[in-house]
Structure formats: structure tokens, C-alpha cells
Amino acid sequence: MAEGVSVVIPTRDRAPVVVDTVRRTLGQRGVELEVVVVDDGSRDGTAEALAALGDPRVTVLRNESSRGVANARNRGVEQAAHPWVAFLDDDDRWSPDKLRVQLDLAEAEDADFVYTAGLTVAASDGRVLYASRAFTPAELRLGIRSRNLVFAGSSNVLVRAELLRRIGGFDESLHHIADWDLWIRLTEAGRPAACHEPLVAYILHETNMHRTAIHTAAREGRLLRAKHADSSLPGRFDPLVFRGWIADGQTYSGRLGRAALTYAVTAVRHRSRSDARRAVGSALRAVRLRRVHHPSDFDGPAPEWLSIRP
């Protein structure tokens, strides 16, 4: 059996959700693991619910007040006992073979971090909405400064603990895009490997961070752009893509007028016809002539592991 993995899960006030996720995670096959849950100031009995699992592989660290998701992940990394660290958001899902596949790929390719393809799944009815591929390591190096090419953010990557600690973990001045910043620094410092099998499910629901706090993201984009201005990697921050991502979050959170404005400003600044069309669409939705919906472009069978209960 290869080296073990410490799984770091930040959570706050979602006791039933995180308990379900931890149960699923403990079912990872063919790997020695521990699960480090960082309870970031919950008031709903999260720590007690996790303790009731009675599994010695589960460690709960508690912040009395919230310090943010980047701080929570860093605290989990400090506690991690195994040579590899994997991150998982408390509402996302893994294939039961995810860690085993990633460890084997890391060994085969002498990699320092491994990411996979994945699926976006609607929480409301379990539909698979989108399939996202894993970009090749060459594509990652060429494009990671321009846009976040790692699907599902911090529910995807497996990384050597030594490298993660050496480059300083997550930047706690960032919230929405702390993971993207970390992937840039990992790509600069380490060797990536890509698994093209979808092993991660990003669960789309009303309380995703991309929806609930998107208004703070523009500031972070400016910080990221300045921070990596002198990066050794090719490419550069793409404001057109980033502002589109912000507008998508505004749309999904119901702030359709704000989304229309974001698209319109982007269309004018960057002479983008596609953003002009999106601005019109968002404006129409804002006056209830159209409604927000989530069409699926996925036409294959959903993997069995999405329906497996813990």
C-alpha cells in the first residue's frame, strides 16, 4: 500500500451535510487515510455530531469564531499526519477510488500534485449538468495564470504535504480564489499529473460560495493579478473570463440586474459581443421575462458512485 492521505474538510453550520460527507470519505478504497475536519465557528453542534461517529480516523479541530475557509484549510494542513493531503468541501462528492487512483498516478508520473476530471451535479434532483475535463499538465502550465483550470476547486487536488507547507499553503487574504492562487504556486514549484476520469462531483446548490458572497470577488481578482505579475509561468490574468465568472455567480444568486451590469461593462471594456448578449439576457430575466434555469449538456450515464449511500 502506498503512502497515506490526510483529507482536510472545512465546515461551518452544516452538521448533517458534513457528517454525511465524512462517512462517504471514510469509504475510500485501498488507501490509508485520516480525515481532519476544521469546524470554523459552527453553532449547530457540528463537532459533537462528528465525535458521535466514533471513528479514530476522524479528527475535529474547532475555531470558536469563523476565521475563513483558507485559514481553516491551513489549520487542517498543520494537523495532517500523512505525506499526502487532499482537500474536500463539505458538500462535494468523490468516487470511492479517487485517492487510490491519484496516488497511483502520482507514483507512475513522479508527480507532486494530481487533479482529475469531474462532474457538476444539481443538488435538487441529482442530475449531472456538466462534465469538465482535466487539462493536461502542459495546458495547466500555459493557462493557469489566465483562469482557474482545476475543476471543483479544493475538492479535487491531492498534493504532497511537504511541498504544500513549503510554499505556504492557502493565502488567507483571499476567499473565493485562494485555491486558484495555490494552484498557480503549485504549478510553479512542482510537477502536476492529470487524471482524465471524472472522480469528483461538484454539487450545485443555493448556498455555494460562488453564489452567496460573489460581491467580494472583484477585489480578489485585482490582488491575484498583482501577486502573480512576475510569475515564471506563461500567460496572464484574463479579466474577461474572470468578470464572466463573477456575473455567473450574480445570476445564480438571483442578482440579475447586477449580473446584467457586469456583463454590460465587460462588453464595453473588451468589445465582447457574447457579453453584450448575456447582458441583455440577464436584463430580461431581471424583469421576469425570462427565468434562470440550469440546462444539462451531459448526455452520458451518471457514474454509480454518485448514488451510493455511505
RONUVO-112062 format. One record per residue (C-alpha): residue in one letter; x, z, y. Coordinates in steps of 0.05 Angstrom, whole numbers, plus 5000, padded with zeros to 4 digits. Example, Ala and Ser with C-alpha at 12.3 -4.5 7.8 and 13.67 -1.06 7.14 Angstrom:
BEGIN
A524651564910S527351434979
//
This chain:
BEGIN
M500050005000A502649815069E503550275128G497450665152V493050565213S490451035266V483750795293V482251025364I474951045386P472951275456T465751505466R461151855514D453952095504R452451645445A452652125387P448351745337V451951095352V458951365345V457351745282D454751105250T460950725273V465751255246R462151245178R462950495175T470250535196L471851035141G469650495092Q475550045109R478349795043G485449815018V488550185076E490650895092L487451095157E485551635205V480051595258V481451915325V475151965368V476152155441D469752465468D470252315542G465852875570S459552795528R453753275537D449653065476G453253435420T457752855401A463653285380E459153735337A455753135304L462552835286A465053505259A458953535214L461652925177G466653395145D471852845133P479153065142R480952355164V476952455228T479952795289V475852925352L479253015419R474753245476N475253165551E470853675587S469453155640S470052405638R476852115653G475251395639V475850945578A483150755590N485151485593A481051635530R484551085491N491451325515R489852025493G487951755425V494551385421E498352025436Q494952355376A495851765329A499951945267H500651265234P505450685251W499650225270V494050325320A487349965321F482150045376L474650025366D469050115416D463750595391D458350065386D462049475354R462849295281W468549095234S468848745168P470849275116D477148855102K479248775175L485149265176R487649045108V487648315128Q491148465194L496548895161D497948355110L498447825165A503048265207E507648335147A507447595129E508947375201D513347955223A508348075279D507748665327F500348575340V494648195306Y487947965333T482247595298A476347135310G469547455318L462047425329T457447635385V451147965356A444648155391A443248895383S435748765389D434848345326G441748265294R442147515310V449147225312L449346895381Y456346615386A462546515344S469146605381R475546325351A482346655351F487046285396T493846125366P499846535388A502345925426E495645865462L495846615476R502546565510L500445965551G493646235573I493346995572R495247065645S489546585664R483946915625N482747435571L483447035506V482547625459F475447665434A471648335438G477048665478S479149335450S475249265385N479948735359V487448855364L491849205313V498649385344R505049755326A504550455355E511950445376L511049815418L504550065448R507750715471R513950355495I510149915544G505850495569G499150395536F493050245579D493550225655E488850775677S487750475746L483749935710H476949995677H473749325659I480148935646A485049475623D485049125555W486748445585D492548755623L495049075559W494748405521I498948085575R504248615568L504048595492T504947845493E510947915539A514148445495G512048305423R510447785371P502947625361A499347365300A492247075297C487247145241H482246575243E476946925200P471547285241L472648025225V469848345289A462648365316Y461548495390I454648805396L450948555457H446049055488E443549315555T448949845564N455149415553M460349575606H460348845627R453148955649T452749665675A458749705721I460648985737H460449115812T467449435808A470748855772A472748425832R477648965856E480848985788G481848235787R485948285851L490148855821L491448465757R493447845794A498548225837K501148635778H503048025737A505147555794D512347555768S510747545694S515447165648L509346825616P506846145639G500246035674R496946445728F490546845741D484546375743P479646635797L474446115778V473846375707F474147095729R468647025781G464346675729W465347265683I463147735739A456947315753D455147315678G455348075679Q450948095741T446047625707Y445648035643S444648675683G438748375720R442148305787L440247565791G440647505867R447647785866A449547315809A446846715849L451046925909T457347005866Y456346315835A454946005903V461246305935T465246065875A462245365880V464145315954R471145615947H473045205887R468644595896S465444735828R459144345812S457844745750D457845395790A453145065841R448244915784R448945635759A447545895829V441045505831G439145745762S440446475780A436546405844L430546125806R430846695757A431147185815V424346945839R421646955768L421146205759R425846265700R427746845656V434447075627H435046925553H440546915501P440346275462S444546245399D449645695387F451445975319D448845555260G452545855201P450746425154A451947125181P457347495141E454648015092W458548575124L454148555186S448248825145I452049335103R449950045116P455250605116
//
